[in-house]
Amino acid sequence: MTPEEFRRHAHRLVDWMADYMSEVERFPVRAQTRPGEVASALPPAAPEAGEPMETVFADFERIVMPGMTHWQHPRFFAYFPANSSPPSVLAEMLTATLGAQCMLWQTSPAATEMESRMLDWLRHAIGLPEGFSGVIQDSASSAILCALLTARERATDGAANERGLADAGAAPVVYTSDQAHSATEKGAKIAGYGRNHVRLVKTGDDFAMRADALDAAIRADKAAGLRPACIVASMGTTGVGAIDRLDEIGAVARAHDVFLHVDAAWAGSALICEEHRWMLRGIETVDSLVFNPHKWLLTNFDCSAHFVRDPDALVRTLSILPAYLQSREGNAVIDYRDWSVPLGRRFRALKLWFVLRSYGLAGLRDMIRRHIALAEWLEGKIAAHPDFELTAPRSLALLNFRYAPAGAGALDELNERLLHAINDDGRIYLTQGSVRGAYVIRVSIGQTGTERIHVEQAWEAIKAAAARLQSHPRV
Ligand SMILES: *Cc1c(COP(=O)(O)O)cnc(C)c1O
């Protein structure tokens, strides 16, 4: 493709993109596709001869689009948001065009220096104290893995990296709450702790990790000759958005000299608003924290902000220096490849720069506050309705409810049928959760374009689906 042909196709695609952004509401939120439908429309092997871009693009519209779930739809209330924005998309276009692999300072100084500066901007923006250095990871899962690895090396004094865990003495142990995201368990498997050395600490009525239970678990492991190594606290669990109290958890971490990581993947973005900074109480005891601008800060996936108090410990854990990666700048610059598991790195700081400058912190705060106010509105409606109940207190813009009309039994099954009815309808998209063993329906508000009207429509769709279940009790 020549640059002139590229220009022609690109203009057409940009028009398509702008149309999509303004018309995304026309689509059903969740793809209404059967398993295998898309695969069967794709030939089993690549074409021998090249095809015109017109044909490729026509197939994109015909085959791909019907198989997409529309995450940027203003009535997307499933999982957590992965909200994007036009400035972020523009930056991604430039990143793709430059196509730089930014593993070392030398392989694109602007990418490295922009990344350091943007993470400083974010650190200020969310009220983290001085003394944290930042790096962009591809996901919160990767940041949690890095924390588990750093903690493992700290607990074994570097022996796990050198001799392997089997030869590193007493087994290290990980602690997280029974509400925490599965990324910690997955990371513990990858980092060699083993699932048997992950303690899911009991939570209280507020779903937050109980510090006394954490302390007891650590003491029991020490008595058994094991090595408590890492605590992963949650700032906003996936199920109900529970916030662990960092001051209480941190006191236990300090008392036992255990590494403390905070998983703030979703809720961390709310820290840009002063009124949510209470979640940081105890931050002085924290060794690292991650939050995802790619969830709730208008920045395209992927972009996880990972802050560490001791970057040397992270770099000692991950660095390898073969001849072909040595550079003459040495320690005078940051080579981010030593800060994350993959060697190769995209230029992800550019989209943060575009987003932060385009909206300003005030614009981003307005968005967070709008979403939380919408969740509050819906919470009020659900609480006031005799046939629905909130199954956990609202946390920021996340709530959980279930349908529990008087006299109804088998509520788990009823709510599962209700959720399927809601999602098959296509106007909104919600996901399920489990609160203390009960099947519940989650509503997470956070899409870029979500306004009051969309949440009102969601509430109408929920009530209408429930009414249909009542008139056809079994289908
Ligand atoms: C989304 C989420 C994760 C996983 O984030 P990725 O960036 O997809 O790895 C981990 N923990 C919590 C609390 C989350 O909400």
The ligand as an SDF file (V2000), in Angstrom:
LIG
                    3D

 15 15  0  0  0  0  0  0  0  0999 V2000
   -9.9210   -5.5410   36.4990 C   0  0  0  0  0  0  0  0  0  0  0  0
   -9.2710   -5.9430   37.7520 C   0  0  0  0  0  0  0  0  0  0  0  0
   -8.0950   -6.7000   37.7540 C   0  0  0  0  0  0  0  0  0  0  0  0
   -7.4790   -7.2070   36.4890 C   0  0  0  0  0  0  0  0  0  0  0  0
   -7.0870   -6.1660   35.6850 O   0  0  0  0  0  0  0  0  0  0  0  0
   -6.2820   -6.4380   34.3160 P   0  0  0  0  0  0  0  0  0  0  0  0
   -5.7020   -5.1020   34.0200 O   0  0  0  0  0  0  0  0  0  0  0  0
   -7.2780   -6.8940   33.3400 O   0  0  0  0  0  0  0  0  0  0  0  0
   -5.2630   -7.4720   34.6140 O   0  0  0  0  0  0  0  0  0  0  0  0
   -7.5090   -6.9940   38.9610 C   0  0  0  0  0  0  0  0  0  0  0  0
   -8.0550   -6.5840   40.1150 N   0  0  0  0  0  0  0  0  0  0  0  0
   -9.1880   -5.8630   40.1620 C   0  0  0  0  0  0  0  0  0  0  0  0
   -9.7500   -5.4340   41.4760 C   0  0  0  0  0  0  0  0  0  0  0  0
   -9.8330   -5.5240   38.9870 C   0  0  0  0  0  0  0  0  0  0  0  0
  -10.9610   -4.7910   39.0230 O   0  0  0  0  0  0  0  0  0  0  0  0
  1  2  1  0
  2  3  1  0
  2 14  2  0
  3  4  1  0
  3 10  2  0
  4  5  1  0
  5  6  1  0
  6  7  2  0
  6  8  1  0
  6  9  1  0
 10 11  1  0
 11 12  2  0
 12 13  1  0
 12 14  1  0
 14 15  1  0
M  END
$$$$
